[in-house]
Amino acid sequence: MEKDILSQINEKLSDVPRGSYLYIRHPLGTSGELKQFCDADYPSDVRLKTETYELYPGIELSYQRFLGSRFHFCHRHGASVLSVDHCKSGRIGWKMHGGLSLYFGSGDLAFHFTDKCLDSEISLPLGYYEGLSVSLDTEVLKTNRPELLAEAEADAEALCRKFCGSKETAALPASPHIEHIFSEVYDLPEQLKIPFLKLKCQELLIFLTITEPPCGRTLDLHYSEQVEIIRQIHDLITEHPERRYTIEELSRQYLINTAALKSIFKSVYGMPIASYMKQFRIAHAAKLLRESDDSIADIARAVGYESQSKFSAAFKETMKILPTDYRRQYK
């Protein structure tokens, strides 16, 4: 599944060289587009693309496809703009002003004023991200709201206060309601995009206007220093998949309590540390099966399994095929 997602994102980034960011804009009231490559320096593993459609005065929708690990990102908007972000696939984290970091993933919805991350570090824990962002200029919309939104009394600034509170940054976990709104907006025929996106944008804002934040289900913000420790832990355990570290061992080594370690790791990487490592080990084993002539027993030991039988059972549970049969498909 992840390989298919990466292939699709790579295809959509076929016009973006490594270390580059392509920005495409469709101005309001025209059928043309403006293309430009940003002149900032990006790491060599990064390929970024944003395609923005102006829907109404003060309202834009941008598709975003990112590949890489970390990069700095500068918003083009002013401080009065509220960004509502939806993740289709992958995970993304923003290092906000004030030393806080917010991570969200597939199906989640996030809110923040763009002055909180005008020039911030973005990280992609899984190496990829595809999503969209609805930008609402609260100053413009005070006096120039689309008729339907005015009738519904949808107020962009009030929405941010309702969902974000004093932090001015928040995220809601995936839900059937969020999925319903966004399920059809990622693969639209070009000739239908503008009218369909206008409808969906209004549907989103009306939905948020009548929705109360679910108690206790918002996604957590974490201090960036804690997130950096979790990244170091991630790098250690993925560089040595043959070794099985305990939570207590990692907690002592990195001076972080076990509850915080487990909570922040899940927030950043989208799943508990044990589940993440099982998936990582099997993915790494699949790569070795495809690309090396090592024996199944050697591969099992290289990814932390003490016996070939336990490895084969875990591989089949995840991949739905035995490692011997998987290798046969590629050899």
N, C-alpha and C positions, 0 to 999 in steps of 0.2 A: 504494500500500500504506500509506504513512505517513498519507495523508489519511483512509483507512478507519479506521486505528487511532485517530486523533484524533477522528473522528466517534463511534466507539464509546465512548471515554473521556468525551467531552462528554455523551453520552447518559446514562452512569452518574453523571455529576455534575450532572444537570439540577436536582436539589434543593439545589444549593450555589451561593449568590450569589458574585460576584467579591469577592476579598479575604476569603474566609471558609474556615473549617475545620470540617467536620461530623464528629462522632465518634459512632458507633453501637456499642452493646455488647449482647451477648446473654449474660446471666449463666448460670453453670452450674446445670443442673437446672430451668430455667424455659423457657417458650416465648415469653416476652415480650422486648422490647428497650428499651434506654434510649438516647435521642437527646439530644445537646446540641451547640451551636455553641461553639467555644472563643472566649474573649473577647480573645485576643491580637490585635495589629494585624499584618495581613499586607499585602504589596504588592497593588496593584489587579489585577495580572495573574494572581494566584494563586487557585486553587480546589483545595481539599484535602478528601479524604474517607477515613476509616478505619472499617472495620466489623470488630469483634472478636468472636470466638466462644470462650468458655471451654469447653475440651474435657475437661480433667481438673484436679484441684487442681495448680496450678503449671505448667500447659501451656495456652497460648492460641494461636489462629491469627487473624491480622488481614489482611484484604484492604486494599490501599492504592491509591488512584487520585489522582494529583497532576498539576496543570497549572500552569505558571508558569516562572520562571527561577531565583530564589533566595528562600529564606525560612528563618527560624529555627524550630527544632522542639524541643520538650521531651518527653522520654520520661516516661511515667507510671509506670515501673517503678523498683525499687530497684537497688542496685549488684550484686546477686547474680544478675541475670537475663541469660541468654545469648539473643541474638537471632540466628536463622537466617533470612536474607532471600533470596527468590527473585525475580528480575526476569522478568516476562513480556514486557514491551515497553518501549522507551525506554531512558534511562540515568539513573543517579542517583549523586550524590557526597556523601559525608559529610565534613565537617571535624571530625576527632576531636580530643580533648584531646592535648596534646603536639605540636601543629603538623603533624600528618599528615593527609592526605586520601586517601580510598579511593573509587574509581569502579568501577562495574560495570554491565553491560547485559544485553540480552536473553539469557535462558537461564543466566546466571551465578548462583552461590550464594555468599552472603557470611555471615561470622560475626563477631560482636563482643559483648562485654559492654556492657550499656547505660550503665554509668558512664563509658564512653569518649565518649559523645555525649549526656549527659543534657540539655544545652542547646547544640545545635550548629547550624551553618549547613548547610543542604542545598541543593544546586544540581542543576538538571535541564538538562544540556547540550543536549538536543534539545527541551526545552520541555514534556516529558511523561514520565510514569512510571506503569506499572501493575505491581504485584507483590503478594507476600504476605510476611508475617513470622511465624515460629513463635517464640514467647517461652517460654523454659524457666527457671523459678525454681529455681536449683540448691539453695537451702536447703530449699524445700518437697520437692523430688524426692529429697533424701537419705533421707527417712523415709517418703515417700508416692508411690512410683512405681507406675504402672499395671502390672498383673500381667505382661503380655507383655513390657514393657520390663525389668522386674526379672528375668524368666527369661533375657532376652537380655543381661543385664548392661550395658544402655545407660546410661551415666553422662554427664549433660549437661556437668559441669565437665571431665571427662576429654576429651570431644569437643572442647571449646574449646582445651584445651592441645594436643591432637593436631594440629588444623588450623591454629591460630593461633600456637602457640609462645609465645615471650616477648612478642610484639607484642600479643597478645590481640585481634587484628583480622586478618582475612584474607578472601580470596575465591577461589573455584574457577571456572575458565572453564566455559562450557556444555559438556555432554557428553550422549550418548544416555541414560546412567543417570539423570542429573538430569531430563532431558526426560520420561522414562518416569514418574517419580514425580509430576511436576507437570502433566502434559499434560491431566488431566481435572478439576482442582480449581477452575478459574476460572468455569465456567458450569454450576453444579449446580442442580437444582431445590431450592427452599427446604426441602421436606420431607425431602430426603435429605442435606442439608448436614452436620448434626452427626454421624450415624453414618459417613458417607463420610470426613469430615475426620479423625475419630478413627483410622480405618484408615490413611489416608494419612500422618498425623503419626507413627504408630508405624512405618510402613514407612520413612519418612525417617530416623528415629533408628536403626533397626536397620541400614539401609543405611550410614549414617555410621559406625556402630560397627564394621562389618566392612570398611570401605573405608580404605585408606591414602592419605594425601595424595599426589597425583601429583608426582614430583620435577620441579622446574623449571617447573611449569605454574600456580602460584598467581598471582593478579593482584597487581600492584605497588602499594605505598603510595608516596605522593609528599609532599614537604613543601609545605605550603599556599602558601608564597611562590612556589614554582615554578609551582603550578597557577594562581595569580593572573596570572603573566606569560603563561601560555598562553591564559588568558581574554582578556587584552588583545590578544594576537596574533590570536585568533579574531575579536574585534570589529573589528579593523582590516581583515582580509582579507575579511570578509563585508560590511562597509560599503562596500568598494571592489571589487566583483566584476569591474569592467572592467579592473583592473590585476592583473598576474600577478607576485606577489612570489616571489623565490627563497628557499629555506631559508637560504642563506648571508646574504642581505640581512636577513632577519628576525632571524637569530642575532646579527648585528652591532648591529642597531638596539635589540634588547631584552637584550643582554648575557647570552645563554644559549647554551651550546654546541649544535651541530647535533644531536648524538646525543640529548641530553636533550630538545630541542625536539620531535623526531620521536617519541620514546618517550612523552613525557607527553601530547602532543596525541592520540596514538592511544588512550592510556589514558582520557583524559577524554571524547573525542568518539566513540570506538568504531571509528575507521578512520584510515588514514594521511591526512596533511594534503592530499595531492594528490587522493585519492579523495573525501575530504569536500568539497573545493572544487568538484570536477566535479559531484557530486550537488547541491551548493548552487546552482551556476550554472544547472544545468538546471531545478531547481525554481523559481528566481527568473525564468528565462526563460518557463517555463510560466505563471507568474502574469502576466507582462507580456503574453503572447499572449492570455490570457483577458480582461485588464482594460484594455488600452490599444489604440490604433490605430497604434502605431509599426510601421514596416516591419520585416520579418524581418532585414534587414541592420542596422538601427539596434539592434534587440534583441540581435543577435549581438555587436555592438561593446560594448553595455552590460554584457554578462556575460563579456567578455574573450576573444572569438574574433575573430581577425584577418580571417576571411572567412566569408561566409554558408554556403559549402559545408561548411567544417569544422564550423561550428555545427550545421548540419542533420544531418550524420553523427553527431555526438555526441548530439544530441537524440534521434534515432531509436534509437541504441544503448541509451539509458537508458529512453526512454518507449515504444519499440516503435511509433512513429508519427512521420511527418515533421511539422515545426512548422507547415507550411501546413495539413495535414489536421487537426492538433490545434486550431488556431485556428478552422477551419471548424466543428468540433463545438460551439464555444461562441459563434459569431457567427451 
